[in-house]
């Protein structure tokens, strides 16, 4: 039914019965999201310019919600952003840094919403979730991880994320077949780890996050994109230092090679995607390139069997 509607719209557009802008907006509404509209237009053979214009429509109005969802014996707070119209949407779980649910992480969620995604940023911190300083538990975890080179994420934190995934999958505005994760540093390790726990995770994006124990990579089914700063500590057990080893392990996994794409931005420091002064997504060269690569990666995975 959805495809037939788009075919009818395309015929009207080609005959000049509706203008370019109305055609794009109606296709977005018919397919449910900016992302789906772009793929539909591509499959129907429309010009690249029209497809890019459809994707640019994601800069429109978005809705922000403060939400909670159940996990074990507690309620997890979260920040949710989504487009004002359409749905169900491809969805991303945005996992914060060690600093908690910061303004930067909320800006990342809004970035995804403007591009046609629903984004949930859950609070995994035990503090007030607003630019927290690292508590003792998380700070010690970071030290242990940097010394060993392996991200051993506590099970209770993994379970909070899995509960969030399950909660999202039940929502009518979420496309349950396209729920992925993205995390930064502390959260990057959790995004990578989530891929080892959820066989139906759509994608996992890892910004300068540590790698789980290599033996656990065998269970991963989701495509993984990992982005690192070249000026990050490059010792053999550091986040960037283990990038090549991680790539080899993903390629040589006992269960078969995994989809793993990775980039190191030579002049970028750790945390390069965040502007610490404005508490928003950075506009540096590395951040802009990484942002484009991130959305290109997601686009390429959208129709993957």
C-alpha positions in Angstrom: 0.0 0.0 0.0 2.8 2.4 1.0 4.7 1.7 -2.2 1.6 2.2 -4.4 1.0 5.6 -2.8 4.5 6.6 -3.6 4.2 5.4 -7.2 1.0 7.4 -7.6 2.7 10.5 -6.1 5.7 10.1 -8.5 3.4 9.9 -11.5 1.7 13.2 -10.4 5.1 14.8 -9.9 6.4 13.7 -13.3 3.2 15.1 -14.9 3.7 18.4 -13.1 0.5 18.0 -11.0 2.4 18.5 -7.7 5.5 20.6 -7.2 8.9 19.3 -6.0 8.5 20.4 -2.4 5.0 18.9 -2.0 6.1 15.7 -3.6 9.0 15.3 -1.2 6.9 16.1 1.9 4.2 13.7 0.8 6.7 10.9 0.2 8.2 11.4 3.7 4.7 11.2 5.2 3.8 8.1 3.2 7.0 6.2 4.0 7.1 7.3 7.6 10.5 8.9 7.9 13.2 11.0 6.1 15.5 8.0 6.0 12.8 5.7 4.4 11.9 8.4 1.9 15.5 8.7 0.7 15.8 5.0 0.2 12.4 4.7 -1.6 13.3 7.5 -4.0 16.7 5.9 -4.6 15.1 2.5 -5.4 12.7 4.2 -7.8 15.5 5.8 -9.8 15.1 9.4 -8.9 18.0 11.8 -9.3 20.6 12.2 -6.5 19.7 15.8 -6.0 16.1 15.0 -5.2 17.2 12.2 -2.8 19.5 14.6 -1.0 16.8 17.2 -0.8 14.5 14.7 0.8 17.1 13.9 3.4 17.6 17.6 4.1 13.9 17.8 5.0 15.1 16.3 8.3 16.0 19.8 9.5 12.4 20.4 10.4 10.5 20.4 13.7 11.3 17.9 16.3 9.6 16.8 19.5 11.5 16.4 22.8 10.2 14.3 25.6 11.4 13.4 29.1 10.7 9.7 29.5 11.1 6.8 31.8 11.2 3.0 31.2 11.4 0.0 33.5 14.6 -2.0 34.1 14.7 -4.6 36.8 13.5 -2.9 40.0 14.0 0.7 38.9 12.8 3.3 36.4 15.4 4.6 34.0 15.1 8.3 33.0 15.8 9.3 29.4 15.8 12.1 26.9 13.9 11.3 23.7 13.9 13.3 20.5 12.0 12.5 17.3 10.7 14.2 14.1 7.4 16.0 14.6 5.7 14.1 11.8 5.8 10.6 10.4 6.9 7.4 11.8 7.6 4.7 12.7 11.2 5.9 12.7 14.6 4.1 12.6 15.9 4.6 16.1 19.2 5.1 17.9 20.0 4.6 21.6 22.5 7.4 22.4 24.8 6.3 25.2 26.4 9.1 27.2 30.0 9.6 28.3 31.2 9.2 31.9 29.8 12.6 32.6 26.2 11.5 32.5 23.3 12.7 30.4 25.0 16.0 29.4 23.8 18.8 27.1 26.2 17.4 24.4 24.5 14.0 24.5 21.1 15.7 24.2 22.4 17.6 21.2 23.4 14.3 19.6 19.9 13.0 20.2 18.4 16.1 18.5 20.9 15.7 15.6 19.5 12.3 14.9 15.9 13.5 15.2 16.6 16.2 12.6 17.9 13.5 10.3 14.7 11.5 10.6 15.5 9.2 13.5 13.9 8.7 16.9 16.7 8.9 19.5 16.7 7.9 23.1 19.5 9.0 25.5 19.0 7.0 28.7 20.6 8.1 32.0 22.9 5.3 33.2 24.5 7.4 35.9 23.7 7.1 39.5 23.8 10.9 40.0 21.5 13.6 38.7 22.1 12.8 35.1 23.1 16.4 34.2 26.8 16.9 33.5 27.8 14.8 36.4 31.4 14.4 37.4 32.5 10.8 37.2 31.6 8.9 40.4 34.1 6.5 42.0 32.6 3.5 40.4 32.8 4.8 36.8 36.2 6.4 37.3 37.7 3.2 38.6 36.1 1.3 35.6 37.8 3.7 33.2 41.2 3.2 34.9 40.8 -0.6 34.9 39.8 -0.6 31.2 42.7 1.6 30.1 45.1 -0.7 31.9 43.8 -3.9 30.5 42.6 -2.7 27.1 39.3 -4.5 27.5 35.9 -3.0 28.2 34.2 -5.3 30.7 30.9 -3.5 31.2 29.0 -4.3 34.4 25.9 -6.5 33.7 23.5 -4.1 35.4 24.5 -1.4 32.9 24.1 -3.7 30.0 20.7 -4.8 31.3 19.6 -1.1 31.5 20.4 -0.7 27.8 18.7 -3.9 26.8 15.6 -2.8 28.8 15.7 0.4 26.8 15.9 -1.5 23.5 12.9 -3.7 24.5 10.9 -0.6 25.6 11.6 1.1 22.3 10.7 -2.0 20.3 7.2 -1.8 21.8 6.6 1.8 20.8 4.3 2.5 17.8 6.6 5.3 16.6 9.7 3.0 16.4 10.6 0.7 13.6 11.6 -2.3 15.7 13.8 -3.8 12.9 16.0 -0.7 12.9 17.1 0.0 16.4 20.8 0.8 16.7 23.2 2.3 19.3 25.8 5.0 19.4 28.1 5.8 22.3 30.9 8.1 23.2 34.0 7.0 25.2 32.5 5.4 28.2 29.3 5.1 26.2 31.2 3.9 23.1 32.3 0.8 25.1 28.7 0.2 26.0 27.5 0.6 22.5 30.1 -2.0 21.3 29.2 -4.3 24.2 25.5 -4.0 23.4 26.2 -5.6 20.0 27.6 -8.6 21.8 24.4 -9.0 23.8 21.6 -8.3 21.2 21.5 -10.3 18.1 18.8 -8.1 16.7 20.6 -4.8 17.2 20.5 -3.0 13.9 23.9 -1.2 14.1 26.5 -0.2 16.7 28.4 3.1 16.4 31.4 3.5 18.6 33.1 6.9 19.1 36.5 6.4 20.8 35.2 3.6 22.9 37.1 0.6 24.2 36.7 -2.9 22.8 35.0 -5.7 24.7 37.0 -8.9 25.3 37.9 -10.2 21.9 36.3 -13.6 22.5 32.9 -11.9 22.9 33.1 -10.4 19.4 32.1 -13.8 18.0 28.5 -13.2 19.0 28.1 -9.9 17.1 25.7 -9.7 14.2 25.2 -6.0 13.9 27.5 -3.9 11.6 29.9 -1.8 13.7 31.4 1.6 12.8 34.2 2.7 15.1 35.8 6.2 15.0 39.0 7.1 16.8 41.1 10.2 17.5 44.7 9.9 16.4 45.9 12.1 19.2 44.3 9.8 21.8 46.7 7.7 23.8 48.1 5.2 21.3 49.7 2.7 23.7 49.0 -0.9 23.0 46.1 -1.1 25.6 44.6 2.3 24.8 41.4 2.9 22.9 43.1 3.9 19.6 46.0 1.6 20.2 43.7 -1.4 20.0 41.8 -0.3 16.8 43.8 -2.5 14.4 43.7 -5.5 16.7 39.9 -5.0 17.0 39.6 -5.0 13.2 41.6 -8.2 12.9 39.5 -9.9 15.6 36.2 -8.8 13.8 37.6 -10.1 10.5 38.8 -13.4 12.0 35.9 -14.2 14.3 35.1 -17.9 14.7 31.5 -17.3 13.6 32.6 -15.6 10.4 33.9 -12.1 9.5 31.9 -9.2 10.9 31.0 -5.9 9.2 33.5 -3.6 10.9 34.4 -0.2 9.5 36.8 2.1 11.3 38.6 5.3 10.9 41.4 7.1 12.8 41.4 10.9 12.5 45.1 11.7 12.8 44.9 15.2 14.2 41.8 14.6 16.4 42.0 14.2 20.2 39.9 12.0 22.3 36.4 13.3 22.5 36.7 15.1 19.2 32.9 14.9 18.5 32.0 17.2 21.4 32.5 20.9 21.8 33.1 21.3 25.5 32.6 25.0 25.6 29.2 25.1 23.8 28.2 21.6 25.0 27.1 20.7 21.5 28.3 18.5 18.6 31.6 20.0 17.4 32.0 21.6 14.0 35.7 20.8 13.7 36.9 19.1 10.5 37.1 15.7 12.1 33.7 16.0 13.7 32.1 17.1 10.4 33.7 14.3 8.5 32.8 11.7 11.2 29.2 13.0 11.1 28.9 12.5 7.4 30.5 9.1 7.6 28.1 8.1 10.4 25.0 8.9 8.5 26.4 7.4 5.3 27.1 4.1 7.2 23.5 4.1 8.6 22.1 4.7 5.1 24.1 1.8 3.7 22.9 -0.5 6.5 19.2 0.5 6.1 18.3 -2.1 3.5 20.8 -4.8 4.5 19.2 -8.2 4.8 
